[in-house]
Amino acid sequence: MLYVNWMATRMIPELDFVSPLTHQPLTTTSDGSAWLGEQGERYPLVDGIPQLLISSGQLQASSESQAYYRDRASEYDRGMEAMFAMLLADEEQTRNQIIAQLGLRKGDRLLEIGCGNCRDTVHLLDQPIEIFSGDLSLEMLLTGQDRLRRAQKDASRVRLFCADVMHLPFADQFFDAAYHFGGLNLFPDLAKALVEITRVVRPGGRVVVGDEGIGPWLANSEFARILENSNPLFRHRAPLDCIPVTARDVTCRWILNGAFYLISFVVGQGEPPLDLDVQFPGRRGGSHRTRYFGKLEGVSPELRDRVLDAAAAEGVSVVAWLEKTLGTAVQNSVHESVDD
């Protein structure tokens, strides 16, 4: 069954989303008011926005709560304007420069995490792409929906959804790129969140994330102390230790006069490749395979010195001498056992 998007002339299949709990397909209720998962999950739709939260998303927010967050969204906009002004930066130009780091191509499918009230989403619409913009707060999404309606752009390419970054409602490798700017420092488990974001991006796709975080060279400056005095989030540092091992071509740069970090990487598969069998020159010799995977128990210092001298006398590496000598010893041991 198809569900009509809140602003689109085309239909939006729920099959683009999966259960955030099981990553299995969803079905639609007979009245089209919710999506269902195979483990009794029910995800309601509000103004066409699916609430795909595993626990809290099961209940619609009260009208009083929605009004509260609508007021906060307006305050958030004023705060953003003040921040860019104090950093002597043009907001539109800065956001477009960040988005350019994604290297988007026509027809790409982009995941935007923590879209809030869609302040970045409006700029993303300038790209010829398909956009999935999500946030933890339904109320912020509803204010973002209003922003997109007023933007006078083709917002039919945007699909808003309410979800937790720790449990994204998408299949593996569903997106060509993922983007998040602002709010990264508040994720409860940043390393896990980056793994989850990377899971839904195809190999070769790019992830770009950033947030407040003073550059290390400015850590003891008055510039840093002033910003941190007004907003403690500026005390955060670029979380390079949280980047997943599948990341390739990693870059980290600081923007907005060094007040924000911006991390970018290409999604790879598994850990970086390594030729384990390249033979090393020199006295020790061997390869990564023999040095790392071929370790044996230690010997006395006296025997070690005799091994080193014996290898040097034959003009071979220690690894080559040990493999030859041990191989011969093992072979002789086998023969002796057979003879017995």
C-alpha positions, 0 to 999 in steps of 0.5 A, a space after each residue: 500500500 502507498 502513503 501520500 507524502 505531506 507535500 508531494 504529487 507522487 506517492 511514497 512507498 513505505 518499503 523505502 523504510 524498514 523496521 528500526 528494530 529488525 531491519 525487516 520490511 514494514 506494512 501499512 495499516 488498512 486506514 493508512 495511519 501507521 506502519 507495522 513491523 513483524 514483532 508487533 511494532 506500530 509506527 504512527 504517521 503524523 502529517 505524513 511523517 512516520 514516527 520510527 522510534 523503537 519506544 518513545 515513537 509509539 506515542 504521538 506527542 501532545 499538542 502542548 508539547 508540540 507548541 513548546 517545541 515550535 516555540 523552541 524552534 523559533 528560538 533556535 533560529 534566532 540562536 543560529 543567526 546570532 552564532 553565525 553573526 558573532 563568528 563573522 560568517 555568512 550562514 548560507 555560504 558556510 552551509 553550502 560549503 559544508 554540503 559541497 564536501 559530500 560530493 553529491 551527484 544527480 540522483 544520489 540518495 542522501 541521509 540527513 541526520 538531526 535535521 531539526 527544523 530543516 535549516 540545512 534541508 532547504 540548502 540541500 534542496 539546491 542539489 538534484 538529489 533525493 533527501 531523507 531528513 530525520 530527527 529525534 523530535 517530531 515537533 521540530 520536524 513539524 516546524 521544519 515541514 512548515 519551513 519547507 512549505 515556505 521555501 518555494 522549492 521542490 520539496 517533494 524530493 524530501 522525506 521527513 521521518 522521526 527516528 533515533 540515530 542509534 537505530 536507523 530505519 533503513 537497510 544496509 547501504 541504502 544511501 549514497 551519502 550521509 550528513 549531519 551538522 550540529 547536535 553530534 556532541 549530544 549523541 549518547 554513544 557517538 562511536 555507535 552512532 557513527 557505525 550506524 550511520 556508516 551501515 546505511 551508506 554504500 561502499 564508496 559513499 561519503 559521510 560528513 559530520 560536524 559540530 561545536 569543538 574548538 581547534 586544539 591550537 586555540 584551546 588556551 586562547 581567550 577566543 575559546 574561553 569566551 565561546 565556552 563561557 556562553 556555550 559549554 558545547 564548545 569544549 568538545 573536541 573532534 571525536 576522531 577516536 569514534 570514527 569507524 574502522 571502515 572509514 577511508 580517506 578521512 579528513 578533519 578540518 575546522 571551520 567558522 574561525 576554528 570554532 567547529 570541526 568537520 569530519 569527512 570520510 569515504 565508506 569502505 568495507 572492513 578494516 583497511 587492506 594489508 599485504 601480510 606476505 611482503 618480505 622485510 629486508 634486514 636481519 630480522 626478516 619475515 613478513 607481517 604474517 610470520 611476525 604477527 600470526 607466527 609467534 611462538 613461546 620465548 627462549 632464554 637470552 643465551 639461546 636467542 643470541 646463539 640463534 642470531 649468530 647462527 643466522 648471521 653466519 649463514 647470511 640469512 634473516 632470523 625468520 628464515 633460519 628459524 623456519 628452516 631449522 624448526 621445519 627440519 626439527 619437526 620433520 625429523 620428529 615425525 620420522 622418529 615417531 613413525 620409526 618407533 
